[in-house]
Amino acid sequence: MAVKLNKNNTGLTVGLFIGLMHVVWSFLVSVGYAQSYLDMVYRFHFLNNPPVVLPFMLNDAVKLVVFAAVMGYAMGFVFAFIWNKGYGRD
């Protein structure tokens, strides 16, 4: 028996997770470790690293985290809606 997902709870969970990932990214930028992290990840994928991390700006970091969390909520909500239509008891 498939489990029905609560669309709001799923959206909040995914939104929180993605928002927190972007808080970590903003922290890496603010302490100066983001560029070396990008260099490492690109190297693992056999790619050259053309992007350059810009200086940290708090207002841009807040906008990034809020936007990512809202989009994460939307993705979780849509995922739960589709899941419930295909497998749940909606």
MOPAC internal coordinates of N, CA, C and O (Angstrom, degrees):
PM7 1SCF
backbone

  N    0.0000 0     0.00 0     0.00 0    0    0    0
  C    1.4464 1     0.00 0     0.00 0    1    0    0
  C    1.5258 1   109.45 1     0.00 0    2    1    0
  O    1.2310 1   120.60 1   -53.34 1    3    2    1
  N    1.3011 1   116.45 1   126.66 1    3    2    1
  C    1.4663 1   121.65 1   179.84 1    5    3    2
  C    1.5239 1   110.19 1   -78.50 1    6    5    3
  O    1.2310 1   121.10 1   -30.59 1    7    6    5
  N    1.3137 1   115.50 1   149.41 1    7    6    5
  C    1.4577 1   122.06 1  -179.14 1    9    7    6
  C    1.5243 1   109.49 1   -92.49 1   10    9    7
  O    1.2310 1   120.75 1   -43.15 1   11   10    9
  N    1.3151 1   116.17 1   136.85 1   11   10    9
  C    1.4589 1   120.99 1   174.76 1   13   11   10
  C    1.5224 1   107.96 1   -81.12 1   14   13   11
  O    1.2310 1   120.61 1   -46.96 1   15   14   13
  N    1.3141 1   116.45 1   133.04 1   15   14   13
  C    1.4587 1   121.57 1   179.16 1   17   15   14
  C    1.5253 1   110.17 1   -94.56 1   18   17   15
  O    1.2310 1   120.89 1   -40.92 1   19   18   17
  N    1.3098 1   115.90 1   139.08 1   19   18   17
  C    1.4585 1   120.79 1   172.99 1   21   19   18
  C    1.5241 1   107.08 1   -78.68 1   22   21   19
  O    1.2310 1   120.41 1   -61.40 1   23   22   21
  N    1.3285 1   116.81 1   118.60 1   23   22   21
  C    1.4675 1   120.72 1  -174.45 1   25   23   22
  C    1.5290 1   112.19 1   -61.36 1   26   25   23
  O    1.2310 1   120.13 1   137.78 1   27   26   25
  N    1.3186 1   117.36 1   -42.22 1   27   26   25
  C    1.4570 1   120.83 1  -178.62 1   29   27   26
  C    1.5313 1   111.02 1   -67.33 1   30   29   27
  O    1.2310 1   120.25 1   133.82 1   31   30   29
  N    1.3283 1   117.12 1   -46.18 1   31   30   29
  C    1.4678 1   119.75 1   179.49 1   33   31   30
  C    1.5264 1   111.88 1   -63.91 1   34   33   31
  O    1.2310 1   120.46 1   139.80 1   35   34   33
  N    1.3223 1   116.73 1   -40.20 1   35   34   33
  C    1.4635 1   119.80 1   178.15 1   37   35   34
  C    1.5199 1   110.28 1   -64.65 1   38   37   35
  O    1.2310 1   120.38 1   136.59 1   39   38   37
  N    1.3247 1   116.87 1   -43.41 1   39   38   37
  C    1.4624 1   120.89 1   177.71 1   41   39   38
  C    1.5196 1   111.62 1   -61.17 1   42   41   39
  O    1.2310 1   120.46 1   135.58 1   43   42   41
  N    1.3313 1   116.73 1   -44.42 1   43   42   41
  C    1.4664 1   119.99 1   179.47 1   45   43   42
  C    1.5279 1   111.71 1   -64.40 1   46   45   43
  O    1.2310 1   120.22 1   139.80 1   47   46   45
  N    1.3217 1   117.19 1   -40.20 1   47   46   45
  C    1.4613 1   120.93 1  -179.62 1   49   47   46
  C    1.5232 1   111.22 1   -65.06 1   50   49   47
  O    1.2310 1   120.45 1   131.37 1   51   50   49
  N    1.3190 1   116.74 1   -48.63 1   51   50   49
  C    1.4718 1   120.05 1   179.73 1   53   51   50
  C    1.5248 1   109.93 1   -66.30 1   54   53   51
  O    1.2310 1   119.81 1   138.05 1   55   54   53
  N    1.3205 1   117.97 1   -41.95 1   55   54   53
  C    1.4653 1   121.29 1   178.42 1   57   55   54
  C    1.5149 1   112.27 1   -61.00 1   58   57   55
  O    1.2310 1   120.43 1   137.36 1   59   58   57
  N    1.3372 1   116.79 1   -42.64 1   59   58   57
  C    1.4615 1   120.94 1   178.40 1   61   59   58
  C    1.5272 1   110.84 1   -64.22 1   62   61   59
  O    1.2310 1   120.56 1   135.79 1   63   62   61
  N    1.3266 1   116.53 1   -44.21 1   63   62   61
  C    1.4611 1   120.44 1  -179.53 1   65   63   62
  C    1.5307 1   111.04 1   -61.93 1   66   65   63
  O    1.2310 1   120.19 1   131.15 1   67   66   65
  N    1.3169 1   117.25 1   -48.85 1   67   66   65
  C    1.4637 1   120.41 1  -178.78 1   69   67   66
  C    1.5251 1   110.60 1   -67.71 1   70   69   67
  O    1.2310 1   120.11 1   141.66 1   71   70   69
  N    1.3304 1   117.40 1   -38.34 1   71   70   69
  C    1.4598 1   120.50 1   175.80 1   73   71   70
  C    1.5233 1   111.37 1   -60.42 1   74   73   71
  O    1.2310 1   120.20 1   135.85 1   75   74   73
  N    1.3364 1   117.22 1   -44.15 1   75   74   73
  C    1.4697 1   120.61 1   179.00 1   77   75   74
  C    1.5271 1   112.09 1   -65.04 1   78   77   75
  O    1.2310 1   120.35 1   143.51 1   79   78   77
  N    1.3303 1   116.93 1   -36.49 1   79   78   77
  C    1.4712 1   118.99 1   176.18 1   81   79   78
  C    1.5264 1   109.98 1   -60.14 1   82   81   79
  O    1.2310 1   120.11 1   142.04 1   83   82   81
  N    1.3171 1   117.40 1   -37.96 1   83   82   81
  C    1.4552 1   120.67 1  -179.70 1   85   83   82
  C    1.5231 1   112.32 1   -77.56 1   86   85   83
  O    1.2310 1   119.81 1   154.95 1   87   86   85
  N    1.3228 1   117.96 1   -25.05 1   87   86   85
  C    1.4625 1   120.32 1   170.69 1   89   87   86
  C    1.5252 1   109.25 1   -64.80 1   90   89   87
  O    1.2310 1   120.54 1   137.11 1   91   90   89
  N    1.3355 1   116.56 1   -42.89 1   91   90   89
  C    1.4688 1   120.93 1   177.80 1   93   91   90
  C    1.5276 1   109.92 1   -62.30 1   94   93   91
  O    1.2310 1   120.24 1   135.79 1   95   94   93
  N    1.3287 1   117.15 1   -44.21 1   95   94   93
  C    1.4641 1   120.43 1   178.37 1   97   95   94
  C    1.5363 1   110.64 1   -60.26 1   98   97   95
  O    1.2310 1   120.54 1   134.63 1   99   98   97
  N    1.3186 1   116.58 1   -45.37 1   99   98   97
  C    1.4671 1   120.22 1   178.94 1  101   99   98
  C    1.5265 1   111.00 1   -61.25 1  102  101   99
  O    1.2310 1   120.51 1   141.65 1  103  102  101
  N    1.3260 1   116.62 1   -38.35 1  103  102  101
  C    1.4630 1   120.31 1   176.52 1  105  103  102
  C    1.5293 1   110.46 1   -62.99 1  106  105  103
  O    1.2310 1   120.25 1   135.28 1  107  106  105
  N    1.3361 1   117.13 1   -44.72 1  107  106  105
  C    1.4734 1   120.45 1   178.61 1  109  107  106
  C    1.5270 1   110.92 1   -59.75 1  110  109  107
  O    1.2310 1   120.37 1   140.18 1  111  110  109
  N    1.3208 1   116.89 1   -39.82 1  111  110  109
  C    1.4705 1   120.16 1   177.77 1  113  111  110
  C    1.5216 1   109.82 1   -65.28 1  114  113  111
  O    1.2310 1   120.38 1   136.24 1  115  114  113
  N    1.3269 1   116.87 1   -43.76 1  115  114  113
  C    1.4733 1   120.08 1  -175.32 1  117  115  114
  C    1.5234 1   112.78 1   -66.91 1  118  117  115
  O    1.2310 1   119.87 1   150.42 1  119  118  117
  N    1.3380 1   117.84 1   -29.58 1  119  118  117
  C    1.4719 1   119.85 1  -179.86 1  121  119  118
  C    1.5261 1   112.67 1   -97.27 1  122  121  119
  O    1.2310 1   120.33 1   179.32 1  123  122  121
  N    1.3281 1   116.98 1    -0.68 1  123  122  121
  C    1.4627 1   120.61 1   173.64 1  125  123  122
  C    1.5135 1   115.95 1    88.28 1  126  125  123
  O    1.2310 1   119.40 1  -164.84 1  127  126  125
  N    1.3346 1   118.76 1    15.16 1  127  126  125
  C    1.4706 1   120.98 1  -179.60 1  129  127  126
  C    1.5252 1   113.91 1  -100.29 1  130  129  127
  O    1.2310 1   119.69 1   175.97 1  131  130  129
  N    1.3090 1   118.20 1    -4.03 1  131  130  129
  C    1.4647 1   120.85 1  -173.47 1  133  131  130
  C    1.5312 1   112.24 1   -66.41 1  134  133  131
  O    1.2310 1   119.95 1   138.82 1  135  134  133
  N    1.3194 1   117.70 1   -41.18 1  135  134  133
  C    1.4656 1   119.64 1  -177.26 1  137  135  134
  C    1.5258 1   111.08 1   -64.46 1  138  137  135
  O    1.2310 1   120.06 1   137.13 1  139  138  137
  N    1.3310 1   117.49 1   -42.87 1  139  138  137
  C    1.4676 1   119.53 1   179.81 1  141  139  138
  C    1.5324 1   110.57 1   -67.26 1  142  141  139
  O    1.2310 1   120.20 1   146.11 1  143  142  141
  N    1.3251 1   117.22 1   -33.89 1  143  142  141
  C    1.4597 1   120.58 1   175.81 1  145  143  142
  C    1.5288 1   110.32 1   -64.54 1  146  145  143
  O    1.2310 1   120.28 1   134.00 1  147  146  145
  N    1.3377 1   117.07 1   -46.00 1  147  146  145
  C    1.4694 1   120.32 1   177.70 1  149  147  146
  C    1.5146 1   111.47 1   -61.14 1  150  149  147
  O    1.2310 1   120.54 1   136.94 1  151  150  149
  N    1.3258 1   116.58 1   -43.06 1  151  150  149
  C    1.4655 1   120.22 1   178.35 1  153  151  150
  C    1.5291 1   110.71 1   -57.44 1  154  153  151
  O    1.2310 1   120.32 1   135.87 1  155  154  153
  N    1.3306 1   116.99 1   -44.13 1  155  154  153
  C    1.4625 1   121.52 1  -179.38 1  157  155  154
  C    1.5303 1   111.27 1   -64.41 1  158  157  155
  O    1.2310 1   120.20 1   133.42 1  159  158  157
  N    1.3314 1   117.22 1   -46.58 1  159  158  157
  C    1.4678 1   120.74 1  -177.74 1  161  159  158
  C    1.5283 1   110.40 1   -64.04 1  162  161  159
  O    1.2310 1   120.37 1   136.73 1  163  162  161
  N    1.3151 1   116.90 1   -43.27 1  163  162  161
  C    1.4702 1   119.54 1   178.16 1  165  163  162
  C    1.5238 1   110.58 1   -62.77 1  166  165  163
  O    1.2310 1   119.91 1   138.08 1  167  166  165
  N    1.3122 1   117.78 1   -41.92 1  167  166  165
  C    1.4578 1   121.70 1   179.58 1  169  167  166
  C    1.5206 1   110.50 1   -61.04 1  170  169  167
  O    1.2310 1   119.70 1   139.60 1  171  170  169
  N    1.3298 1   118.17 1   -40.40 1  171  170  169
  C    1.4694 1   121.91 1   177.98 1  173  171  170
  C    1.5210 1   111.95 1   -60.26 1  174  173  171
  O    1.2310 1   120.45 1   151.66 1  175  174  173
  N    1.3369 1   116.75 1   -28.34 1  175  174  173
  C    1.4589 1   121.35 1  -178.23 1  177  175  174
  C    1.5295 1   112.36 1   -99.46 1  178  177  175
  O    1.2310 1   120.86 1  -166.13 1  179  178  177
  N    1.3450 1   115.97 1    13.87 1  179  178  177
  C    1.4594 1   122.23 1   178.50 1  181  179  178
  C    1.5291 1   112.04 1    59.29 1  182  181  179
  O    1.2310 1   121.12 1  -140.28 1  183  182  181
  N    1.3255 1   115.47 1    39.72 1  183  182  181
  C    1.4641 1   121.11 1  -179.49 1  185  183  182
  C    1.5179 1   110.17 1  -120.28 1  186  185  183
  O    1.2310 1   121.54 1   -27.24 1  187  186  185
  N    1.3037 1   114.66 1   152.76 1  187  186  185
  C    1.4487 1   121.07 1   171.07 1  189  187  186
  C    1.5269 1   106.98 1   -82.95 1  190  189  187
  O    1.2310 1   120.15 1   -25.90 1  191  190  189
  N    1.3134 1   117.31 1   154.10 1  191  190  189
  C    1.4578 1   119.38 1  -174.90 1  193  191  190
  C    1.5271 1   111.51 1  -108.47 1  194  193  191
  O    1.2310 1   120.22 1   -89.99 1  195  194  193
  N    1.3450 1   117.19 1    90.01 1  195  194  193
  C    1.4611 1   118.52 1   176.71 1  197  195  194
  C    1.5285 1   114.74 1   -76.70 1  198  197  195
  O    1.2310 1   118.27 1   149.71 1  199  198  197
  N    1.3667 1   120.91 1   -30.29 1  199  198  197
  C    1.4693 1   118.34 1  -178.28 1  201  199  198
  C    1.5277 1   112.39 1   -67.48 1  202  201  199
  O    1.2310 1   121.24 1   -35.77 1  203  202  201
  N    1.3158 1   115.24 1   144.23 1  203  202  201
  C    1.4600 1   121.54 1   177.49 1  205  203  202
  C    1.5221 1   107.77 1  -120.91 1  206  205  203
  O    1.2310 1   120.63 1   -49.33 1  207  206  205
  N    1.3168 1   116.39 1   130.67 1  207  206  205
  C    1.4582 1   121.23 1   179.77 1  209  207  206
  C    1.5214 1   109.20 1   -73.75 1  210  209  207
  O    1.2310 1   120.78 1   -51.29 1  211  210  209
  N    1.3179 1   116.12 1   128.71 1  211  210  209
  C    1.4565 1   122.03 1   179.51 1  213  211  210
  C    1.5281 1   110.56 1   -82.38 1  214  213  211
  O    1.2310 1   120.08 1   -13.13 1  215  214  213
  N    1.3151 1   117.46 1   166.87 1  215  214  213
  C    1.4669 1   119.82 1   177.24 1  217  215  214
  C    1.5299 1   111.17 1   -61.96 1  218  217  215
  O    1.2310 1   121.18 1   -29.06 1  219  218  217
  N    1.3284 1   115.35 1   150.94 1  219  218  217
  C    1.4590 1   122.08 1  -179.06 1  221  219  218
  C    1.5198 1   110.45 1   -68.83 1  222  221  219
  O    1.2310 1   121.13 1   -46.10 1  223  222  221
  N    1.3455 1   115.45 1   133.90 1  223  222  221
  C    1.4659 1   121.91 1   174.36 1  225  223  222
  C    1.5268 1   106.50 1  -133.29 1  226  225  223
  O    1.2310 1   120.52 1   -60.20 1  227  226  225
  N    1.3191 1   116.61 1   119.80 1  227  226  225
  C    1.4616 1   121.55 1  -173.88 1  229  227  226
  C    1.5230 1   112.61 1   -57.97 1  230  229  227
  O    1.2310 1   119.78 1   136.23 1  231  230  229
  N    1.3426 1   118.03 1   -43.77 1  231  230  229
  C    1.4686 1   119.01 1  -178.20 1  233  231  230
  C    1.5295 1   111.30 1   -64.11 1  234  233  231
  O    1.2310 1   119.77 1   142.93 1  235  234  233
  N    1.3291 1   118.04 1   -37.07 1  235  234  233
  C    1.4676 1   120.08 1   176.55 1  237  235  234
  C    1.5217 1   111.22 1   -68.86 1  238  237  235
  O    1.2310 1   120.13 1   144.17 1  239  238  237
  N    1.3258 1   117.36 1   -35.83 1  239  238  237
  C    1.4669 1   120.68 1   178.34 1  241  239  238
  C    1.5242 1   110.41 1   -64.65 1  242  241  239
  O    1.2310 1   120.31 1   137.81 1  243  242  241
  N    1.3203 1   117.01 1   -42.19 1  243  242  241
  C    1.4676 1   120.62 1   179.01 1  245  243  242
  C    1.5259 1   110.15 1   -63.83 1  246  245  243
  O    1.2310 1   120.46 1   136.01 1  247  246  245
  N    1.3293 1   116.72 1   -43.99 1  247  246  245
  C    1.4726 1   120.26 1   178.58 1  249  247  246
  C    1.5297 1   110.72 1   -61.72 1  250  249  247
  O    1.2310 1   120.46 1   139.09 1  251  250  249
  N    1.3389 1   116.72 1   -40.91 1  251  250  249
  C    1.4626 1   121.42 1   178.77 1  253  251  250
  C    1.5201 1   110.99 1   -60.89 1  254  253  251
  O    1.2310 1   120.28 1   131.07 1  255  254  253
  N    1.3150 1   117.08 1   -48.93 1  255  254  253
  C    1.4633 1   120.85 1  -177.46 1  257  255  254
  C    1.5277 1   110.82 1   -65.09 1  258  257  255
  O    1.2310 1   119.73 1   136.18 1  259  258  257
  N    1.3121 1   118.12 1   -43.82 1  259  258  257
  C    1.4738 1   121.08 1  -179.90 1  261  259  258
  C    1.5246 1   110.27 1   -64.44 1  262  261  259
  O    1.2310 1   120.17 1   133.55 1  263  262  261
  N    1.3262 1   117.28 1   -46.45 1  263  262  261
  C    1.4663 1   120.60 1  -179.96 1  265  263  262
  C    1.5249 1   110.73 1   -61.50 1  266  265  263
  O    1.2310 1   120.19 1   135.11 1  267  266  265
  N    1.3300 1   117.24 1   -44.89 1  267  266  265
  C    1.4611 1   120.80 1  -179.45 1  269  267  266
  C    1.5290 1   110.84 1   -63.32 1  270  269  267
  O    1.2310 1   120.24 1   138.55 1  271  270  269
  N    1.3271 1   117.15 1   -41.45 1  271  270  269
  C    1.4630 1   120.30 1  -179.90 1  273  271  270
  C    1.5245 1   111.27 1   -65.92 1  274  273  271
  O    1.2310 1   120.06 1   138.48 1  275  274  273
  N    1.3139 1   117.48 1   -41.52 1  275  274  273
  C    1.4722 1   120.91 1   178.86 1  277  275  274
  C    1.5265 1   110.37 1   -64.66 1  278  277  275
  O    1.2310 1   120.46 1   135.88 1  279  278  277
  N    1.3209 1   116.73 1   -44.12 1  279  278  277
  C    1.4647 1   119.64 1   178.49 1  281  279  278
  C    1.5317 1   110.70 1   -66.31 1  282  281  279
  O    1.2310 1   120.07 1   143.15 1  283  282  281
  N    1.3189 1   117.47 1   -36.85 1  283  282  281
  C    1.4644 1   120.84 1   175.66 1  285  283  282
  C    1.5125 1   111.54 1   -62.80 1  286  285  283
  O    1.2310 1   120.53 1   137.82 1  287  286  285
  N    1.3378 1   116.59 1   -42.18 1  287  286  285
  C    1.4681 1   120.41 1   176.38 1  289  287  286
  C    1.5326 1   109.82 1   -58.90 1  290  289  287
  O    1.2310 1   120.70 1   132.92 1  291  290  289
  N    1.3222 1   116.27 1   -47.08 1  291  290  289
  C    1.4670 1   120.19 1  -178.90 1  293  291  290
  C    1.5277 1   110.67 1   -61.42 1  294  293  291
  O    1.2310 1   120.14 1   137.15 1  295  294  293
  N    1.3242 1   117.33 1   -42.85 1  295  294  293
  C    1.4719 1   120.42 1   179.72 1  297  295  294
  C    1.5276 1   110.81 1   -63.88 1  298  297  295
  O    1.2310 1   120.24 1   136.88 1  299  298  297
  N    1.3390 1   117.15 1   -43.12 1  299  298  297
  C    1.4585 1   120.28 1   178.45 1  301  299  298
  C    1.5120 1   112.41 1   -64.72 1  302  301  299
  O    1.2310 1   120.56 1   138.76 1  303  302  301
  N    1.3281 1   116.54 1   -41.24 1  303  302  301
  C    1.4563 1   121.85 1   178.72 1  305  303  302
  C    1.5277 1   110.49 1   -61.45 1  306  305  303
  O    1.2310 1   120.62 1   131.95 1  307  306  305
  N    1.3340 1   116.41 1   -48.05 1  307  306  305
  C    1.4670 1   120.71 1  -179.82 1  309  307  306
  C    1.5319 1   110.55 1   -65.39 1  310  309  307
  O    1.2310 1   120.26 1   139.28 1  311  310  309
  N    1.3313 1   117.11 1   -40.72 1  311  310  309
  C    1.4647 1   120.02 1   177.46 1  313  311  310
  C    1.5302 1   110.60 1   -58.35 1  314  313  311
  O    1.2310 1   120.20 1   131.97 1  315  314  313
  N    1.3406 1   117.23 1   -48.03 1  315  314  313
  C    1.4624 1   120.72 1  -179.27 1  317  315  314
  C    1.5271 1   111.07 1   -63.77 1  318  317  315
  O    1.2310 1   120.27 1   141.09 1  319  318  317
  N    1.3194 1   117.09 1   -38.91 1  319  318  317
  C    1.4705 1   120.86 1   177.55 1  321  319  318
  C    1.5264 1   110.52 1   -60.50 1  322  321  319
  O    1.2310 1   120.73 1   132.16 1  323  322  321
  N    1.3302 1   116.21 1   -47.84 1  323  322  321
  C    1.4741 1   120.29 1   179.78 1  325  323  322
  C    1.5237 1   110.26 1   -65.57 1  326  325  323
  O    1.2310 1   120.22 1   136.98 1  327  326  325
  N    1.3177 1   117.19 1   -43.02 1  327  326  325
  C    1.4629 1   121.60 1   178.86 1  329  327  326
  C    1.5331 1   110.31 1   -57.79 1  330  329  327
  O    1.2310 1   121.02 1   131.91 1  331  330  329
  N    1.3064 1   115.65 1   -48.09 1  331  330  329
  C    1.4644 1   119.44 1  -178.47 1  333  331  330
  C    1.5302 1   112.40 1   -64.10 1  334  333  331
  O    1.2310 1   120.07 1   144.76 1  335  334  333
  N    1.3160 1   117.48 1   -35.24 1  335  334  333
  C    1.4726 1   120.21 1   177.63 1  337  335  334
  C    1.5195 1   111.36 1   -67.98 1  338  337  335
  O    1.2310 1   120.51 1   143.64 1  339  338  337
  N    1.3420 1   116.63 1   -36.36 1  339  338  337
  C    1.4608 1   119.59 1  -176.65 1  341  339  338
  C    1.5063 1   114.32 1   -91.28 1  342  341  339
  O    1.2310 1   119.47 1   146.03 1  343  342  341
  N    1.3331 1   118.62 1   -33.97 1  343  342  341
  C    1.4517 1   120.60 1  -171.71 1  345  343  342
  C    1.5294 1   114.01 1  -128.65 1  346  345  343
  O    1.2310 1   120.58 1   154.37 1  347  346  345
  N    1.2956 1   116.50 1   -25.63 1  347  346  345
  C    1.4710 1   119.14 1  -175.50 1  349  347  346
  C    1.5079 1   112.58 1   -85.18 1  350  349  347
  O    1.2310 1   121.50 1     8.61 1  351  350  349
  N    1.2982 1   114.73 1  -171.39 1  351  350  349
  C    1.4527 1   121.35 1   178.95 1  353  351  350
  C    1.5055 1   109.79 1  -112.01 1  354  353  351
  O    1.2310 1   120.71 1  -116.92 1  355  354  353
  N    1.3498 1   116.25 1    63.08 1  355  354  353
  C    1.4759 1   121.77 1  -176.54 1  357  355  354
  C    1.5077 1   111.46 1   -85.02 1  358  357  355
  O    1.2310 1   120.10 1   180.00 1  359  358  357

